[in-house]
Amino acid sequence: EKQRKYLEWKKSILQPFVSMDTLKQTCKKNGKFFKAYSFTTLSREVFTKLYYLFYKEGKKTLTLEALSRLTPFSLAVWYMDDGCLITEKDSRYGKVKLRYRSSIILGKVSLEDAEIVKQYFLSKGITSCIVKNYNRQYKQNYPAVKFSFPGTKIFQKLIKPFIVPSMKYKLSPIPV
């Protein structure tokens, strides 16, 4: 429910390819019920080309060729889809203060591909590290790119103009 406005925004962008109205369904996960929304697009050549850019032999693959096509807008969409804002307590200098870091879960990719993503961001001046992120649904660890504190500031400054209002909770509350 929290991300329905974002789904509708994406649907409006993809409108020429949308094949049905937004579907509302009730799902059960871990014994709890929640609302979920989705829409479906038509199969088109443009989507097939994107598939082959990111999938090799049916396996998700992140290459510098694919990453080099990303724009600040597409990075913002990627972050809104798969990113999160991590709150960490920092007490290194006595007083406890909150610090914020952005992270993007990469999904089912190899650690080598995750390193390529890290190098891609480093080429943009955005420092990060690769961490394992546990997916409860699939009971498996997947790599994520976790930005440093300075990297988070640079990354968020880059994508902030494209973050839709309903997803601003993924941005640091401390001004960049």
C-alpha positions as a printed NumPy array, in Angstrom:
array([[  0.   ,   0.   ,   0.   ],
       [  2.859,   2.336,   0.936],
       [  4.257,   2.182,  -2.615],
       [  1.025,   2.249,  -4.619],
       [  1.512,   5.851,  -5.758],
       [  4.963,   4.888,  -7.015],
       [  3.47 ,   1.949,  -8.934],
       [  0.91 ,   4.285, -10.529],
       [  3.711,   6.71 , -11.473],
       [  5.634,   3.904, -13.192],
       [  2.448,   2.776, -14.904],
       [  1.896,   6.299, -16.257],
       [  5.394,   6.28 , -17.786],
       [  4.846,   2.866, -19.361],
       [  1.24 ,   3.658, -20.374],
       [  1.71 ,   2.927, -24.112],
       [  2.748,  -0.611, -23.141],
       [  0.265,  -1.273, -20.308],
       [ -2.176,  -4.066, -21.076],
       [ -4.483,  -3.915, -18.048],
       [ -5.706,  -1.825, -15.142],
       [ -3.94 ,  -1.951, -11.812],
       [ -4.66 ,  -5.266, -10.14 ],
       [ -5.29 ,  -5.279,  -6.391],
       [ -4.817,  -8.5  ,  -4.501],
       [ -4.49 ,  -9.68 ,  -0.934],
       [ -1.404, -11.738,  -0.171],
       [ -0.423, -13.782,   2.843],
       [  3.19 , -13.747,   3.974],
       [  4.498, -15.121,   7.26 ],
       [  0.938, -15.515,   8.522],
       [  0.063, -11.859,   7.857],
       [ -2.221, -10.462,   5.16 ],
       [ -1.318,  -7.391,   3.112],
       [ -2.479,  -5.614,  -0.022],
       [ -0.402,  -5.803,  -3.168],
       [ -0.773,  -4.01 ,  -6.483],
       [  0.548,  -4.786,  -9.937],
       [  0.063,  -4.109, -13.623],
       [  1.142,  -5.939, -16.732],
       [  2.86 ,  -4.669, -19.866],
       [  2.662,  -5.97 , -23.384],
       [  5.549,  -7.925, -24.853],
       [  7.523,  -5.632, -27.124],
       [ 10.907,  -5.669, -28.847],
       [ 12.213,  -2.831, -26.663],
       [ 11.735,  -5.001, -23.548],
       [ 13.398,  -7.958, -25.262],
       [ 16.456,  -5.802, -26.017],
       [ 16.634,  -4.724, -22.367],
       [ 16.308,  -8.327, -21.252],
       [ 19.308,  -9.388, -23.341],
       [ 21.299,  -6.414, -22.048],
       [ 20.869,  -7.622, -18.442],
       [ 20.504, -11.392, -18.886],
       [ 23.045, -13.737, -20.454],
       [ 21.937, -17.327, -21.018],
       [ 18.924, -16.704, -18.773],
       [ 21.06 , -15.476, -15.863],
       [ 20.987, -11.909, -14.522],
       [ 24.319, -10.311, -15.387],
       [ 25.484,  -6.79 , -14.596],
       [ 28.109,  -5.544, -17.032],
       [ 29.849,  -2.206, -17.517],
       [ 28.166,  -2.061, -20.946],
       [ 24.72 ,  -2.206, -19.346],
       [ 25.609,   0.065, -16.41 ],
       [ 27.128,   2.684, -18.716],
       [ 23.642,   3.279, -20.166],
       [ 22.23 ,   4.349, -16.821],
       [ 21.215,   7.974, -16.347],
       [ 20.47 ,   9.815, -13.086],
       [ 16.776,   9.157, -13.834],
       [ 17.267,   5.398, -14.291],
       [ 19.487,   5.262, -11.187],
       [ 16.663,   6.923,  -9.246],
       [ 14.161,   4.332, -10.51 ],
       [ 16.574,   1.524,  -9.629],
       [ 16.956,   2.971,  -6.129],
       [ 13.202,   3.434,  -5.69 ],
       [ 12.692,  -0.2  ,  -6.755],
       [ 15.55 ,  -1.965,  -4.947],
       [ 17.153,   0.593,  -2.663],
       [ 16.791,   1.414,   0.983],
       [ 18.006,   3.976,   3.48 ],
       [ 19.954,   2.495,   6.381],
       [ 20.076,   4.318,   9.718],
       [ 23.231,   3.696,  11.73 ],
       [ 24.252,   4.972,  15.141],
       [ 27.712,   6.5  ,  15.221],
       [ 29.311,   6.893,  18.631],
       [ 32.966,   7.106,  17.608],
       [ 33.37 ,  10.595,  19.047],
       [ 31.488,  10.175,  22.317],
       [ 28.06 ,  11.544,  21.495],
       [ 25.726,   9.178,  19.624],
       [ 24.418,  10.573,  16.367],
       [ 22.467,   9.053,  13.511],
       [ 24.064,   8.628,  10.116],
       [ 22.392,   7.514,   6.923],
       [ 23.604,   5.281,   4.127],
       [ 21.898,   4.222,   0.922],
       [ 22.014,   0.657,  -0.294],
       [ 20.79 ,  -1.108,  -3.436],
       [ 20.028,  -4.814,  -3.34 ],
       [ 21.399,  -6.354,  -6.522],
       [ 19.392,  -9.552,  -6.446],
       [ 20.565, -12.858,  -7.777],
       [ 23.924, -11.861,  -9.257],
       [ 27.456, -13.118,  -8.737],
       [ 29.919, -11.406,  -6.426],
       [ 31.975, -10.613,  -9.55 ],
       [ 29.004,  -8.715, -10.986],
       [ 28.534,  -6.939,  -7.647],
       [ 32.175,  -5.803,  -7.852],
       [ 31.473,  -4.436, -11.354],
       [ 28.61 ,  -2.388,  -9.872],
       [ 30.918,  -1.125,  -7.127],
       [ 33.515,  -0.102,  -9.748],
       [ 30.804,   1.587, -11.841],
       [ 29.784,   3.758,  -8.878],
       [ 33.425,   4.454,  -8.009],
       [ 33.918,   5.782, -11.571],
       [ 31.155,   8.299, -10.698],
       [ 32.96 ,   9.305,  -7.484],
       [ 30.575,   7.271,  -5.305],
       [ 32.392,   5.016,  -2.841],
       [ 30.726,   1.841,  -1.626],
       [ 31.25 ,  -1.712,  -0.428],
       [ 29.568,  -5.003,  -1.214],
       [ 27.573,  -6.633,   1.58 ],
       [ 25.427,  -9.749,   1.771],
       [ 21.731,  -9.106,   2.206],
       [ 19.542, -11.936,   3.459],
       [ 16.296, -12.422,   1.534],
       [ 13.709, -14.02 ,   3.827],
       [ 11.409, -14.992,   0.97 ],
       [ 14.089, -17.009,  -0.859],
       [ 16.087, -17.883,   2.303],
       [ 19.278, -16.86 ,   0.582],
       [ 21.95 , -14.145,   0.737],
       [ 22.173, -11.737,  -2.184],
       [ 24.803,  -9.052,  -2.702],
       [ 23.974,  -5.41 ,  -2.185],
       [ 26.001,  -2.289,  -2.829],
       [ 26.155,  -0.179,   0.343],
       [ 27.344,   3.372,  -0.15 ],
       [ 29.771,   5.046,   2.227],
       [ 28.51 ,   8.111,   4.089],
       [ 30.165,  10.481,   1.571],
       [ 29.061,   8.181,  -1.28 ],
       [ 25.48 ,   8.345,  -0.021],
       [ 25.574,  12.151,  -0.132],
       [ 26.869,  12.165,  -3.718],
       [ 24.439,   9.448,  -4.84 ],
       [ 21.402,  11.094,  -3.258],
       [ 22.294,  14.49 ,  -4.694],
       [ 22.418,  12.85 ,  -8.149],
       [ 19.039,  11.087,  -7.909],
       [ 17.034,  13.448,  -5.66 ],
       [ 15.463,  15.486,  -8.51 ],
       [ 13.893,  12.289,  -9.869],
       [ 12.565,  10.73 ,  -6.665],
       [  8.765,  10.789,  -6.663],
       [  7.127,  12.322,  -3.571],
       [  5.786,   9.031,  -2.207],
       [  9.317,   7.538,  -2.219],
       [ 11.149,  10.421,  -0.518],
       [ 11.279,   8.314,   2.648],
       [ 14.248,   6.583,   0.975],
       [ 16.235,   9.843,   1.094],
       [ 18.316,  11.011,   4.029],
       [ 16.486,  13.47 ,   6.295],
       [ 19.785,  15.326,   6.706],
       [ 20.216,  17.804,   3.834],
       [ 22.779,  16.706,   1.276]])
